[in-house]
Amino acid sequence: MSGTIPEGPLEVAVGGIVAAVGGHDGLTPLQLEMMRAILGQILGSDLDPTAVPPRDPGEVASAVPNPETRLVLVHAMVTLEFVLHPEPRETSIRVEEYAEALGVDAPMVHAARRFADDQAALMYLDIQRNALYTEEAVHGVLHGRLYELIRSKLAYQGIQPDRSIAAKWHALDECAEGSWGRGVADFYHRHKFPYPGERHGISELGAQHDFVHVLADYEADPEGEIDVFAFIAAAMPDPRGFTQFAMTLALFQNGAIRHVAGKKVVIARTDTLDDPGAVQRWADAVRRGTACRVDVMAGVDHFALAHRNLDELRAEFAIPPKAGTAAG
């Protein structure tokens, strides 16, 4: 989701988004709030989406030639699609038309069509097929980590805990106060989460994002999950980061997904972004992730940095404070 749209074609791009995802009556109140948050908090623009004329796919393609910016634009359309439920099929068709005109073959465009066609199971498969964790699992299998991944999965399902994996995570308890590793350990203890390798502990692949929860200071509640994956998607150059964010919206906004890896997500619920201030906090997460200099999921060795001080790492990675804090 990282990237910017130059000031010149911004009005055309916004007109394209409004035309793609707005219904007969235009954007919904939530979509409009999100558009205003994107424009104001992320792009620093006071452009009013309700005053922008709709733009057809050809106009948008002419105004936005940069491939990276085109991808960001399509991701913005898909995000505004995924906040709707049920999603009108015509909205998905229009977004596909814009994506095609922009030359963007984003997997989440096809997943959104599944959602609009009320095919949640197939949408889940589309998302999983293109997810970062799936790719990392395949990479691990091809590089000698097959049995480690299996052991982690068995522990998650409660079949057989793995002491060596659990010991690796318990070692975070020994990190100094104020360190990244100690922050993760405290995060697990505060929420009473079992460590990876312990019975019903999340797989190590899935647990990677818990390091980002702590680094970016987002809680493990529905809004915190949306915010942390928005931050990850904005910080990652790899489009698979946006795939994880789309799954998070399916869990905590449109309700299309209730289970992950065969287990029910207990805190899954709909309409999280309708909570007071949630849209502004989401947009701030995108702003902070865009500013981050590091791919916080695939670009760092979390355990190698576990002993580093959190504040020092945030400064080194150029992660700005949250909006509303004294420093932000």
C-alpha positions in Angstrom: 0.0 0.0 0.0 3.0 2.3 0.1 3.4 4.9 -2.6 2.1 8.3 -3.5 0.0 9.9 -6.2 1.4 13.1 -7.7 -0.6 16.2 -7.0 -1.5 16.8 -10.7 -3.4 13.6 -11.4 -4.7 13.2 -7.8 -8.2 14.6 -8.7 -8.4 12.2 -11.6 -7.3 9.2 -9.4 -9.9 10.1 -6.7 -12.5 10.5 -9.4 -11.7 7.0 -10.6 -11.9 5.5 -7.1 -15.3 7.2 -6.5 -16.6 5.9 -9.8 -15.2 2.4 -9.2 -16.4 1.7 -5.7 -19.3 4.2 -5.2 -22.8 2.9 -5.7 -25.7 4.7 -7.3 -25.7 7.2 -4.4 -21.9 7.6 -4.3 -19.6 6.5 -1.5 -21.1 5.1 1.7 -20.5 7.2 4.8 -17.7 4.8 5.9 -16.0 4.8 2.4 -16.2 8.6 2.4 -14.6 8.8 5.8 -11.9 6.5 4.7 -11.3 8.5 1.5 -11.0 11.8 3.5 -8.6 10.1 5.9 -6.4 8.9 3.1 -6.4 12.3 1.5 -5.9 14.3 4.6 -3.8 12.1 6.9 -1.6 10.3 4.3 -1.5 12.6 1.3 -1.9 16.0 3.1 -4.7 17.1 0.6 -7.9 18.9 1.4 -9.6 17.6 -1.8 -13.3 16.8 -1.2 -14.2 13.4 -2.7 -17.8 14.5 -3.1 -16.9 17.4 -5.3 -14.7 15.4 -7.7 -16.3 14.3 -11.0 -16.2 10.6 -11.8 -13.4 9.5 -14.2 -13.5 6.5 -16.5 -10.8 3.8 -16.6 -9.1 5.3 -19.7 -8.8 8.8 -18.0 -7.3 7.3 -14.9 -4.8 5.2 -16.9 -3.7 8.3 -18.8 -3.3 10.4 -15.7 -1.4 7.7 -13.7 1.3 6.1 -15.8 3.6 4.9 -13.0 3.1 1.1 -12.4 3.8 1.3 -8.6 1.2 4.1 -8.2 -1.3 2.2 -10.3 -0.9 -0.8 -7.9 -1.5 1.5 -4.9 -4.6 2.9 -6.6 -6.1 -0.5 -7.3 -5.3 -1.6 -3.7 -7.2 1.5 -2.5 -10.2 0.5 -4.6 -10.1 -3.1 -3.2 -9.8 -1.8 0.4 -12.9 0.3 -0.1 -14.6 -2.7 -1.7 -13.8 -4.9 1.3 -15.4 -2.6 3.8 -18.8 -3.3 2.2 -21.0 -6.2 3.1 -22.7 -7.4 1.2 -20.6 -6.1 -1.6 -22.6 -5.3 -4.8 -21.5 -7.4 -7.7 -21.4 -4.4 -10.0 -18.9 -2.7 -7.7 -16.5 -5.7 -8.1 -17.0 -5.6 -11.9 -16.2 -1.9 -12.1 -13.0 -2.3 -10.0 -11.9 -5.1 -12.4 -12.4 -2.8 -15.3 -10.2 -0.1 -13.7 -7.6 -2.7 -12.8 -7.5 -4.0 -16.4 -7.2 -0.5 -17.8 -4.3 0.2 -15.4 -2.6 -3.1 -16.3 -2.8 -4.3 -12.7 -3.3 -8.0 -12.2 -3.7 -7.9 -8.4 -4.8 -11.2 -6.9 -7.1 -9.4 -4.4 -9.1 -8.0 -7.3 -10.1 -11.6 -8.1 -10.7 -12.4 -4.4 -13.0 -9.4 -4.2 -15.1 -10.8 -7.1 -15.4 -14.0 -5.1 -16.6 -12.0 -2.2 -19.2 -10.1 -4.3 -20.4 -13.4 -5.7 -20.9 -14.7 -2.2 -18.2 -17.4 -2.6 -16.4 -16.9 0.7 -14.7 -20.3 0.7 -13.2 -19.6 -2.8 -12.3 -16.1 -1.7 -10.4 -17.5 1.3 -8.5 -19.9 -1.1 -7.6 -17.0 -3.4 -6.2 -15.0 -0.4 -4.4 -18.0 1.0 -2.8 -18.9 -2.3 -1.3 -15.4 -2.6 -0.5 -14.9 1.1 3.0 -14.1 2.5 2.7 -17.0 5.0 2.0 -19.5 2.2 5.0 -18.4 0.3 7.2 -18.5 3.3 6.0 -22.0 4.2 6.8 -23.2 0.6 10.2 -21.6 0.9 10.8 -23.3 4.2 9.8 -26.7 2.8 12.3 -26.2 -0.1 15.1 -25.2 2.3 15.0 -28.0 4.8 12.4 -26.7 7.3 9.6 -29.2 6.5 9.7 -31.0 9.8 10.0 -27.8 11.8 6.9 -26.4 10.0 5.0 -29.7 10.7 5.9 -29.7 14.3 4.8 -26.1 14.6 1.5 -26.9 13.0 0.9 -30.0 15.2 1.5 -27.8 18.3 -1.0 -25.2 17.0 -3.6 -27.9 16.5 -3.0 -29.1 20.1 -1.8 -32.5 18.9 1.8 -32.5 19.9 3.8 -29.6 21.5 7.4 -29.0 20.4 9.8 -28.2 23.2 12.6 -26.9 21.0 10.3 -24.3 19.3 8.8 -23.3 22.6 12.2 -22.9 24.2 13.3 -20.5 21.4 10.3 -18.3 22.2 10.6 -18.6 26.0 14.2 -17.3 25.7 12.5 -13.9 24.9 11.6 -13.7 28.6 15.3 -13.2 29.3 15.7 -10.1 27.2 16.2 -6.8 28.9 13.4 -4.5 29.9 12.7 -2.1 27.0 14.0 -4.6 24.3 12.0 -5.8 21.3 12.2 -9.4 22.5 11.0 -8.5 26.1 8.2 -6.5 24.6 7.0 -9.6 22.6 7.3 -11.8 25.7 5.2 -9.3 27.7 2.7 -9.1 24.9 2.2 -12.9 25.0 2.0 -13.0 28.8 -0.4 -10.0 29.0 -2.8 -11.7 26.6 -2.2 -15.2 28.1 -1.2 -16.5 24.6 0.7 -19.8 24.5 4.0 -19.5 22.7 4.6 -21.1 19.4 5.6 -24.7 20.0 3.3 -24.9 23.1 -0.1 -26.7 22.8 -2.4 -24.4 20.7 0.3 -21.8 20.3 0.2 -20.0 16.9 2.6 -21.3 14.2 6.0 -19.6 14.0 5.1 -18.2 10.6 1.9 -16.6 12.0 3.7 -15.4 15.0 6.0 -13.2 13.0 3.5 -10.4 13.0 3.4 -10.3 16.8 6.9 -8.7 16.6 5.3 -6.0 14.5 2.4 -5.6 17.0 5.0 -4.7 19.6 7.3 -2.6 17.3 4.4 -0.5 16.0 2.5 -0.6 19.3 -0.8 -2.1 18.2 -3.0 -4.3 20.4 -4.3 -7.8 19.7 -7.9 -6.8 19.3 -10.0 -6.4 16.1 -8.9 -2.8 15.5 -5.3 -3.6 16.4 -5.2 -6.4 13.9 -6.5 -4.1 11.1 -4.0 -1.5 12.1 -1.0 -3.8 12.3 -1.6 -5.3 9.0 -2.3 -1.9 7.4 1.1 -0.9 8.8 2.7 -4.1 7.4 1.2 -3.7 4.0 2.4 -0.1 3.8 5.9 -0.9 4.9 6.3 -4.0 2.6 7.3 -3.5 -1.0 5.9 -7.0 -1.7 2.2 -6.9 -2.7 1.6 -10.0 -0.6 1.6 -7.6 2.4 -1.7 -6.2 1.0 -3.0 -9.7 0.7 -2.6 -10.2 4.5 -4.4 -6.9 5.0 -7.3 -8.0 2.8 -7.7 -11.1 4.9 -7.7 -9.0 8.0 -10.6 -6.9 6.6 -12.4 -10.2 5.8 -12.0 -11.2 9.4 -12.8 -7.9 11.2 -14.8 -5.8 8.8 -16.9 -7.7 6.2 -17.2 -11.0 8.1 -16.5 -13.1 5.1 -13.9 -15.2 7.0 -14.3 -16.7 10.5 -11.7 -19.5 10.4 -8.0 -19.4 9.7 -5.9 -22.6 9.2 -8.9 -24.7 10.3 -9.5 -22.9 13.6 -12.2 -20.3 14.5 -10.9 -16.8 15.1 -12.6 -16.0 18.4 -12.3 -12.3 18.1 -13.5 -12.1 14.5 -16.4 -9.6 14.0 -17.8 -7.2 11.5 -17.8 -3.5 11.2 -14.7 -2.8 13.2 -13.9 0.3 11.2 -17.3 1.8 12.3 -15.9 2.1 15.9 -15.3 5.7 16.9 -11.9 6.9 15.6 -11.1 3.6 14.0 -10.8 5.0 10.5 -8.4 7.8 11.6 -6.2 5.2 13.5 -6.2 2.9 10.4 -5.1 5.8 8.2 -2.4 6.7 10.7 -1.2 3.1 10.6 -0.8 3.4 6.8 1.0 6.7 7.3 3.5 5.2 9.8 4.0 2.1 7.7 4.7 4.2 4.6 7.3 6.2 6.5 9.1 3.0 7.8 12.4 2.3 6.0 12.3 -1.4 6.6 10.2 -4.4 5.5 9.3 -5.3 9.0 8.0 -8.8 8.1 10.4 -10.3 5.5 13.3 -7.7 5.7 14.6 -8.3 9.2 15.6 -11.2 11.4 13.3 -10.7 14.4 15.2 -13.0 16.8 18.6 -11.5 15.9 17.2 -8.1 16.9 15.3 -9.3 19.9 17.9 -7.8 22.4 17.8 -4.4 20.7 16.1 -1.5 22.5 12.6 -0.8 21.0 12.9 3.0 20.9 16.3 2.7 19.2 14.8 0.3 16.6 11.8 2.6 15.9 14.2 5.5 15.3 16.5 3.4 13.2 13.6 2.2 11.1 12.1 5.7 10.9 8.8 4.7 12.4 7.0 7.9 13.4 5.0 8.1 16.7 1.3 7.5 16.5 -0.8 10.6 15.8 -2.3 12.0 19.0 0.8 11.2 21.1 2.9 13.9 22.5 5.6 13.2 19.9 3.2 12.6 17.1 
